[in-house]
């Protein structure tokens, strides 16, 4: 059974810092990995999706890397801002006939102080 | 706005009540999903519908009954729930259930069972 773990569970940083969120998964037979952002009381917003054949994806100040063989992904946020405060979720989609089944980690709660 | 709407946003119900959650997607997608997000637990997939046919039931108790009358609407009918069913229920949609398709999430319904 696929398990996804995110470290740290919570992170508090001053504005302007570069930071790294970590995600690990137990079964490397994935189709893709996705990073989401969730604001309090709201749904999920997709940030980056990395296919299993890719090593990284970038969007603005965000960069996500994937090392499928070791079961790890990192989300790098450059020059953090208070507006980045949210919960960040990592999810993996298995290969084969999975009917879109995503397995999520518990998330990292990020707080960026002005 | 993600294009996926959910109503109601908040619901309080007693254990003997019957209520329904509604999800609507305006993205022209063919697949829809129900997820449950409990406190201190990862997001869990409950049901998957593809072209209005249920293709995944992730061992969900029968007190949760999904319905997908067309590709744009998804309901979750609730009856005789337990306090441990209190959670955020998220709906999502995607173009298809294959690995390449991203899921887009609604804002969720916060359910409290008293």
Boltz contact constraints between the chains, C-beta under 6 A:
constraints:
  - contact:
      token1: [A, 31]
      token2: [B, 99]
      max_distance: 6.0
  - contact:
      token1: [A, 42]
      token2: [B, 107]
      max_distance: 6.0
  - contact:
      token1: [A, 43]
      token2: [B, 90]
      max_distance: 6.0
  - contact:
      token1: [A, 43]
      token2: [B, 105]
      max_distance: 6.0
  - contact:
      token1: [A, 43]
      token2: [B, 106]
      max_distance: 6.0
  - contact:
      token1: [A, 43]
      token2: [B, 107]
      max_distance: 6.0
  - contact:
      token1: [A, 43]
      token2: [B, 108]
      max_distance: 6.0
  - contact:
      token1: [A, 44]
      token2: [B, 105]
      max_distance: 6.0
  - contact:
      token1: [A, 46]
      token2: [B, 102]
      max_distance: 6.0
  - contact:
      token1: [A, 49]
      token2: [B, 102]
      max_distance: 6.0
  - contact:
      token1: [A, 93]
      token2: [B, 99]
      max_distance: 6.0
  - contact:
      token1: [A, 99]
      token2: [B, 48]
      max_distance: 6.0
  - contact:
      token1: [A, 99]
      token2: [B, 55]
      max_distance: 6.0
  - contact:
      token1: [A, 99]
      token2: [B, 56]
      max_distance: 6.0
  - contact:
      token1: [A, 99]
      token2: [B, 97]
      max_distance: 6.0
  - contact:
      token1: [A, 100]
      token2: [B, 48]
      max_distance: 6.0
  - contact:
      token1: [A, 100]
      token2: [B, 97]
      max_distance: 6.0
  - contact:
      token1: [A, 101]
      token2: [B, 45]
      max_distance: 6.0
  - contact:
      token1: [A, 104]
      token2: [B, 42]
      max_distance: 6.0
  - contact:
      token1: [A, 104]
      token2: [B, 43]
      max_distance: 6.0
  - contact:
      token1: [A, 105]
      token2: [B, 42]
      max_distance: 6.0
  - contact:
      token1: [A, 106]
      token2: [B, 42]
      max_distance: 6.0
